[in-house]
Amino acid sequence: MTLGSHAEHRNLWRDQAGKFPAPIQLGTRAVAWDEQELVRWQGSLSRGVKKQLN
């Protein structure tokens, strides 16, 4: 699991992928994410910028 601020991490990538893994609540002010889910999510992101040829 990876620790961090729930809103901070989720909002960072929400617009780019739209399918950021759900957090796991550890306590009142602590959340974590399943590392394997994060790796799968990262793998689903596009890599680089595709150029359109004119």
MDTraj code that builds the backbone (N, CA, C; nanometers):
import mdtraj as md
import numpy as np

residues = "MET THR LEU GLY SER HIS ALA GLU HIS ARG ASN LEU TRP ARG ASP GLN ALA GLY LYS PHE PRO ALA PRO ILE GLN LEU GLY THR ARG ALA VAL ALA TRP ASP GLU GLN GLU LEU VAL ARG TRP GLN GLY SER LEU SER ARG GLY VAL LYS LYS GLN LEU ASN".split()
xyz = np.array([
    [0.0832, -0.1189, 0.0000],
    [0.0000, 0.0000, 0.0000],
    [0.0875, 0.1250, 0.0000],
    [0.0358, 0.2284, -0.0617],
    [0.1063, 0.3548, -0.0683],
    [0.0289, 0.4580, 0.0109],
    [0.0948, 0.5261, 0.1049],
    [0.0276, 0.6256, 0.1872],
    [0.0289, 0.7614, 0.1200],
    [-0.0665, 0.8449, 0.1553],
    [-0.0708, 0.9800, 0.1009],
    [-0.2017, 1.0470, 0.1346],
    [-0.2153, 1.1686, 0.0918],
    [-0.3375, 1.2443, 0.1122],
    [-0.4402, 1.1993, 0.0095],
    [-0.5544, 1.1559, 0.0563],
    [-0.6607, 1.1040, -0.0302],
    [-0.6965, 1.2022, -0.1419],
    [-0.7378, 1.3219, -0.1063],
    [-0.7807, 1.4199, -0.2061],
    [-0.6645, 1.4618, -0.2964],
    [-0.5501, 1.4790, -0.2378],
    [-0.4322, 1.5231, -0.3125],
    [-0.3964, 1.4257, -0.4246],
    [-0.3866, 1.2980, -0.3930],
    [-0.3467, 1.1982, -0.4915],
    [-0.4589, 1.1684, -0.5907],
    [-0.5793, 1.1535, -0.5409],
    [-0.6901, 1.1190, -0.6297],
    [-0.7151, 1.2297, -0.7308],
    [-0.7188, 1.3530, -0.6859],
    [-0.7472, 1.4637, -0.7762],
    [-0.6343, 1.4904, -0.8736],
    [-0.5141, 1.4547, -0.8370],
    [-0.3986, 1.4769, -0.9227],
    [-0.4160, 1.4084, -1.0573],
    [-0.4708, 1.2890, -1.0579],
    [-0.4805, 1.2104, -1.1808],
    [-0.6219, 1.1887, -1.2305],
    [-0.7231, 1.2312, -1.1567],
    [-0.8621, 1.2022, -1.1932],
    [-0.8942, 1.2468, -1.3360],
    [-0.8557, 1.3678, -1.3716],
    [-0.8879, 1.4194, -1.5035],
    [-0.8138, 1.3461, -1.6140],
    [-0.6969, 1.2957, -1.5850],
    [-0.6176, 1.2295, -1.6883],
    [-0.6656, 1.0883, -1.7177],
    [-0.7031, 1.0144, -1.6170],
    [-0.7396, 0.8754, -1.6393],
    [-0.8864, 0.8488, -1.6116],
    [-0.9419, 0.9175, -1.5139],
    [-1.0815, 0.8982, -1.4803],
    [-1.1105, 0.7711, -1.4031],
    [-1.0129, 0.6866, -1.3856],
    [-1.0357, 0.5583, -1.3180],
    [-0.9317, 0.5334, -1.2093],
    [-0.8973, 0.6381, -1.1364],
    [-0.7987, 0.6226, -1.0299],
    [-0.8527, 0.5255, -0.9254],
    [-0.7713, 0.4328, -0.8762],
    [-0.8175, 0.3337, -0.7786],
    [-0.8771, 0.3982, -0.6536],
    [-0.9748, 0.3322, -0.5987],
    [-1.0403, 0.3813, -0.4778],
    [-0.9455, 0.3707, -0.3587],
    [-0.9488, 0.4696, -0.2699],
    [-0.8633, 0.4646, -0.1512],
    [-0.9170, 0.3669, -0.0474],
    [-0.8284, 0.3231, 0.0390],
    [-0.8643, 0.2373, 0.1523],
    [-0.8469, 0.3220, 0.2772],
    [-0.9542, 0.3430, 0.3511],
    [-0.9509, 0.4278, 0.4706],
    [-0.8788, 0.3533, 0.5837],
    [-0.7715, 0.4122, 0.6344],
    [-0.6943, 0.3521, 0.7436],
    [-0.7309, 0.4120, 0.8784],
    [-0.7774, 0.5338, 0.8768],
    [-0.8136, 0.6048, 0.9988],
    [-0.8844, 0.7329, 0.9619],
    [-0.9065, 0.8177, 1.0587],
    [-0.9779, 0.9427, 1.0358],
    [-0.9093, 1.0294, 0.9320],
    [-0.7781, 1.0362, 0.9351],
    [-0.7038, 1.1239, 0.8437],
    [-0.5974, 1.0495, 0.7643],
    [-0.6182, 0.9211, 0.7439],
    [-0.5177, 0.8428, 0.6721],
    [-0.5841, 0.7474, 0.5729],
    [-0.5315, 0.7449, 0.4527],
    [-0.5778, 0.6524, 0.3504],
    [-0.4571, 0.5874, 0.2831],
    [-0.4839, 0.4794, 0.2113],
    [-0.3796, 0.4100, 0.1371],
    [-0.4417, 0.3557, 0.0096],
    [-0.3570, 0.3138, -0.0830],
    [-0.4038, 0.2514, -0.2060],
    [-0.3328, 0.1185, -0.2219],
    [-0.4023, 0.0234, -0.2819],
    [-0.3441, -0.1059, -0.3112],
    [-0.2391, -0.0864, -0.4210],
    [-0.1182, -0.1283, -0.3955],
    [-0.0085, -0.1053, -0.4888],
    [-0.0332, -0.1691, -0.6252],
    [-0.0886, -0.2899, -0.6271],
    [-0.1150, -0.3563, -0.7547],
    [-0.2191, -0.2812, -0.8368],
    [-0.3197, -0.2237, -0.7700],
    [-0.4200, -0.1440, -0.8416],
    [-0.3556, -0.0188, -0.9014],
    [-0.2635, 0.0428, -0.8268],
    [-0.1940, 0.1608, -0.8791],
    [-0.1078, 0.1257, -0.9994],
    [-0.0405, 0.0123, -0.9947],
    [0.0439, -0.0304, -1.1063],
    [-0.0422, -0.0556, -1.2301],
    [-0.1573, -0.1212, -1.2120],
    [-0.2473, -0.1441, -1.3260],
    [-0.2976, -0.0118, -1.3825],
    [-0.3328, 0.0824, -1.2946],
    [-0.3809, 0.2137, -1.3376],
    [-0.2712, 0.2871, -1.4158],
    [-0.1495, 0.2836, -1.3630],
    [-0.0390, 0.3507, -1.4324],
    [-0.0172, 0.2908, -1.5702],
    [-0.0298, 0.1603, -1.5800],
    [-0.0130, 0.0939, -1.7088],
    [-0.1201, 0.1321, -1.8094],
    [-0.2356, 0.1764, -1.7604],
    [-0.3446, 0.2135, -1.8501],
    [-0.3303, 0.3557, -1.9038],
    [-0.2390, 0.4343, -1.8464],
    [-0.2201, 0.5714, -1.8919],
    [-0.1487, 0.5727, -2.0261],
    [-0.1825, 0.6700, -2.1083],
    [-0.1131, 0.6811, -2.2367],
    [0.0284, 0.7311, -2.2115],
    [0.1192, 0.6863, -2.2935],
    [0.2590, 0.7260, -2.2783],
    [0.2977, 0.8168, -2.3939],
    [0.3537, 0.9307, -2.3600],
    [0.3997, 1.0219, -2.4634],
    [0.2849, 1.0968, -2.5294],
    [0.3208, 1.1712, -2.6296],
    [0.2242, 1.2498, -2.7038],
    [0.2250, 1.2032, -2.8485],
    [0.1062, 1.1729, -2.8986],
    [0.0964, 1.1296, -3.0373],
    [0.0831, 1.2525, -3.1255],
    [0.1676, 1.2599, -3.2269],
    [0.1625, 1.3714, -3.3203],
    [0.0754, 1.3318, -3.4398],
    [-0.0025, 1.4283, -3.4858],
    [-0.0798, 1.4068, -3.6072],
    [0.0024, 1.4561, -3.7251],
    [0.0137, 1.3746, -3.8246],
    [0.0878, 1.4139, -3.9438],
    [-0.0061, 1.4870, -4.0378],
    [0.0411, 1.5985, -4.0922],
    [-0.0408, 1.6760, -4.1864],
    [-0.0244, 1.6253, -4.3269],
])
top = md.Topology()
chain = top.add_chain()
for i, resn in enumerate(residues, 1):
    res = top.add_residue(resn, chain, resSeq=i)
    for name in ("N", "CA", "C"):
        top.add_atom(name, md.element.get_by_symbol(name[0]), res)
traj = md.Trajectory(xyz[None], top)
